[in-house]
Structure formats: structure tokens, C-alpha cells
Amino acid sequence: MRFAGFADASPRLFTRVLILLAASAALPAAAQNPQARDFYQQGVQALTDHQFEQARQALARAVELDPDFAGAWVDLALATYAAGDIAQAEEFLTLLEQPLTLAE
């Protein structure tokens, strides 16, 4: 899995993302929903292309379809940060810190 945008993130955000990735190791790293996976791929491509608003929209749709998709949450936070909304990026990471509902 590729987490786009790390190079552009602030050191504080980067550190928090690394901690969250380690803490969320039990969560699905890949989408369980094929549509979420498609939106995730679109979002990662947009993030790579520095189209941050498009990335945010696609990644938001991915987490809407698959709320336990930790990788999409991380990239959504990174896209949001890159778009200049640091408070919202922090909020997304806070949501990821909370226990997510895992499928039984």
C-alpha cells in the first residue's frame, strides 16, 4: 500500500501518522469494498498529481463506503492537510485513533 504525500506533511503530522499506522495494524490495510478501493485509487492518483480537492473528495467517498479502511483515512488526512485545512486533517487522524468497528 502506498501512502502518498508523506514528503509534504509537517513533521508533527508525519509522526502522528506513523503512530496511527502502527496502532491500526489490526485494521484492514486494503479496502474490503471494491468501490472503496476504486475511489481510493482515484484519490491517491489525485494526491500524487497535487489535485488536493479531488483527492479529498475521492478519499472521503472511500471511507464513507468502507469506514474501517485505515489507509484511506490516512491519505484523506494527508490530502486535507495538503489542501491547507490542518484542523480537519487533525480531526480525521483523531477519528482514526478511535476504535473502529471491525467486521465480524
Salt bridges, closest charged atoms under 4 A:
GLU53 OE2 - ARG56 NH1 3.22
GLU64 OE2 - ARG61 NH1 2.75
ASP85 OD2 - ARG56 NH2 3.64
GLU90 OE2 - ARG12 NH2 3.30
GLU90 OE1 - ARG16 NH1 2.24
GLU97 OE1 - ARG16 NH2 2.90
